[in-house]
């Protein structure tokens, strides 16, 4: 257990922040599950608002927030325009030009030590 006053204060501060951050995360999880059951633009905007607030307070990393928002908006797109989503999905495939491998490094070229003595 910490002895310094500042350490004790830091422990109290960490407990308080952890409690609040877990509340935000729980709220987002519940809203996301409800959104998955019935996606609509009103609940999507509410989710975006909370996710943006979490990113602003550094509870979520900004890239995680962007990724979550993108995935949620894709769900709404899929529900509202299923025929368009099928066309988009068919254009992006494993063999498209964007996924070409450019590496030509052979196996074992990175720091392997040979077993032969000189």
N, C-alpha and C positions, 0 to 999 in steps of 0.2 A: 504494500500500500504506500502511496506517495506521502511524503512528509511536508513538502513545501506548500505554502498557501497557494501559490500560482498553479502548482500541479493539481491540487484538489479542485481549484476553480476550473481548470481545464477539463478535468474528469466530469464535473457537473455540466459544463458547456457541451461536451461531446455527447453525453446522455440525452440532453435536451434536443440537440440537433438531430441525432439519430432517430429519436422518437418522431420528430416532425417530418423528417425525410421519409421514413417508413410509412407515415400517414399519406404523404403525397403519392408514393409508389402504389400503395394499396388502392387509393382512389383511382389512379390511372388504370390499374389492372381491372378493377370492377367495371369502369366505364368502357374499357376495351372489350371485355367479354359481352357486355350489353350491346355494344356496337356491332360485334360479329354476328349476334343473333338477329339484329334488325338495323342494317346500315341505312342511315339517312344523313342529309347534309347538316341538319341542326346538331345532331350529336357529334358529327365530325368536327364542326367548328368549335364545339365545347371542348373536345379532346385536344384539338390543336392549341387552344388557349392554355390549357393546363400544361401540355407538353412544352410550350414555349416558356411558360413561367418556370418550369423545372430546369430548363436549359439556362435560363437567365440566372437562376440561383445556384447553378453548378451542381444540381442534383443529378441531372442527365448531362452527358457530354453533348456538345452541339451536333456532332455527327450522328450520335445515337438518336437524338431528337429528330433530325432530318430523315433518318432511316425509318423511324417509327411512323412519321407523318406520311412518308412516301408509301409505305405498306398499307396504311389505313386508307389513303385516297385510292389506291389500286383496288381495294375491296369495293368501294363505292362505284368506281368505274366498271368493275366486273358485273356488279348487280344492275346498274342502270343501262349499260350498253354491252351485253354479252357478245353480240356479233362482232363488234369492233375489237374487243379484247382478243378474240380468237385470231383475227387477222394480225394484230400486233404480235401475238405470241408466235405465229407461224413464221414471221419475218426474222425473228431472232432465234437462231438455232446454234447447236454446238459447232457446226462446221462453217459458221459465218466468218468473214474476213477479220473481224475484230478479235478473234481468239487464236490467231496464228502463233505458233511457238517460234521464238526467234533465238532461243538459247542453243548453243552448240557445244556446251561444256561436257566433257566426258565424265563418267563416274570415277570418283577417286582423285580428281585433279585438285582437290582442295585440301592440302595439308596432310596427306597420308605419308607415313614413314615406311620405307621399305625394310624388309626383314633381313636383307643380305648384308654381310659384313665386308668391309673393304680391306 
